[in-house]
Amino acid sequence: MRAEGELPFFVYGTLRPGERNHDLCLRGRVAEEEPARLAGALLYDGPGYPYAVEVPDITAPDTTAPGTTASGTTVPGTTVPDAVASGIVVGELVTAKPGKYYELVTDLDELEGYEAPDDPRNLYVRVVRDVLRSDGTPVSAWVYFAAPRVAHGLRARGRLIAGGDWLAHLRGR
């Protein structure tokens, strides 16, 4: 059982099982890991690791006009091929062991280049979002998204990961 206020983490890249940072950061600190999905985001290929970029309107795309939502709103700075227009990122929901939460969040913030909210040095920002367990149940979790300046560059010239699954992307290389 986790203490009140200690949210699980949604991981989607090098912290997933079998990836290089999983054992380095999570071994001995995790009580539970389960498959989960994050809606309203796109996954971009980074330099050896992915970035999730939040795109709230992407969950209802208009497939006749890539880069727009069903309401006709253009997604700024990007065109969205049908293969990724679902706006789903695949990952795991990770729950810290009792007594390990603050150690874990500190180390994950360091790994993800997260200094503080609105810090211009951030590579990622840590925010609370609902993710979906495999049975469709929503749960609030910490998610590391690309920081605004990084997200801007990814939207302009980044490489989208079809299907939003980092592990499947690596297998397909």
C-alpha positions in Angstrom: 0.0 0.0 0.0 1.4 3.4 -0.9 1.3 6.5 1.3 -1.3 9.2 0.5 0.1 11.5 -2.2 2.6 9.0 -3.5 1.5 8.5 -7.1 2.7 5.8 -9.4 4.8 6.6 -12.4 4.0 6.0 -16.1 7.2 4.9 -17.9 7.4 4.5 -21.6 11.0 4.4 -22.7 14.3 3.3 -21.2 12.7 2.6 -17.8 10.5 -0.2 -19.2 11.4 -3.8 -18.4 14.4 -5.0 -20.3 15.6 -1.5 -21.1 18.9 -0.1 -19.8 17.5 2.2 -17.1 14.9 -0.3 -15.7 17.3 -2.2 -13.4 19.5 0.8 -12.8 16.7 3.0 -11.4 13.8 0.7 -10.5 15.4 -2.5 -9.1 14.5 -3.0 -5.4 12.3 0.1 -5.3 9.2 -1.1 -7.1 6.2 -2.9 -5.6 4.3 -3.4 -8.8 4.6 -2.9 -12.6 1.7 -3.3 -14.9 0.9 -2.5 -18.5 -0.7 0.9 -19.1 -1.5 3.4 -21.8 -1.4 7.1 -22.0 -3.9 8.9 -24.2 -3.5 12.3 -25.7 0.2 12.1 -26.4 2.6 11.3 -29.2 5.9 9.5 -28.9 9.0 10.9 -30.6 12.3 9.2 -31.2 15.1 11.0 -29.3 18.8 10.5 -29.1 18.6 6.9 -27.7 15.4 7.5 -25.7 11.9 8.7 -26.5 10.0 11.8 -25.6 6.2 11.9 -25.0 4.6 15.1 -26.2 1.2 16.0 -25.0 -1.4 16.7 -27.6 -4.7 16.9 -25.8 -6.9 17.2 -28.9 -5.3 14.3 -30.8 -7.6 11.6 -29.3 -10.3 12.4 -31.8 -8.5 12.8 -35.2 -10.1 13.6 -38.5 -8.5 10.9 -40.7 -9.4 12.8 -43.8 -7.1 15.7 -42.8 -3.9 14.6 -41.1 -2.7 17.1 -38.6 -6.2 18.1 -37.6 -8.6 16.9 -34.9 -12.2 15.9 -35.4 -13.2 19.5 -34.5 -11.0 20.7 -37.4 -8.4 22.2 -35.0 -4.9 22.0 -36.5 -2.3 20.4 -34.2 0.4 23.1 -34.0 3.7 22.4 -35.8 3.0 18.8 -36.8 1.2 16.7 -39.3 -0.1 13.4 -37.8 0.0 10.4 -40.1 -3.0 8.0 -39.6 -0.6 5.4 -38.1 0.0 7.5 -35.0 -3.1 9.6 -35.0 -4.6 7.6 -32.1 -2.4 9.6 -29.7 -1.6 6.6 -27.5 1.7 5.9 -25.7 2.4 2.4 -24.5 4.2 1.8 -21.2 4.0 0.5 -17.7 2.5 1.9 -14.5 5.2 1.6 -11.8 4.3 1.8 -8.1 7.1 2.4 -5.6 7.7 0.1 -2.6 6.7 1.5 0.8 9.5 3.8 2.0 11.1 4.0 -1.5 8.9 6.7 -3.1 11.0 9.8 -2.4 14.3 8.2 -3.2 12.7 7.0 -6.5 11.1 10.3 -7.5 14.4 12.1 -6.8 16.4 9.7 -8.9 13.9 9.7 -11.8 13.8 13.5 -11.8 17.6 13.5 -12.1 17.5 10.8 -14.9 14.9 12.7 -16.8 16.6 16.1 -16.5 13.8 17.6 -14.5 15.0 20.4 -12.2 11.8 22.2 -11.2 8.5 23.4 -12.7 9.1 26.0 -15.4 12.9 25.6 -15.2 14.3 26.4 -18.6 17.0 23.7 -18.2 14.4 20.9 -18.0 14.6 18.2 -20.7 11.3 16.8 -19.4 8.5 18.1 -17.1 6.8 15.8 -14.5 3.0 16.2 -14.5 0.1 14.3 -13.2 -2.1 12.7 -15.8 -4.6 9.8 -16.0 -3.3 6.7 -17.6 -5.3 3.5 -18.4 -4.6 0.2 -16.9 -5.0 -2.8 -19.2 -8.6 -3.3 -18.0 -9.4 0.3 -19.0 -9.4 1.6 -15.4 -8.0 5.2 -15.2 -5.4 6.0 -12.5 -3.5 9.2 -11.8 0.2 8.9 -12.3 3.3 11.0 -12.8 4.3 11.3 -16.4 7.5 12.8 -17.8 6.7 14.8 -21.0 9.2 16.7 -23.2 9.7 20.1 -21.8 8.1 22.9 -23.8 11.3 23.9 -25.7 12.1 20.3 -26.5 8.5 19.6 -27.5 8.5 22.6 -29.9 11.6 21.2 -31.7 10.1 17.7 -31.8 6.8 19.0 -33.3 8.8 20.9 -36.0 11.3 18.3 -37.0 11.0 15.2 -34.8 10.5 11.6 -35.8 7.2 10.2 -34.6 7.1 6.6 -33.3 4.2 4.8 -35.0 2.0 3.1 -32.5 3.5 5.0 -29.6 5.5 1.9 -28.4 9.2 2.4 -27.7 9.9 -1.3 -27.4 8.1 -2.2 -30.6 10.0 0.7 -32.3 13.4 -0.7 -31.2 12.5 -4.2 -32.4 11.5 -2.7 -35.8 14.8 -0.9 -36.4 
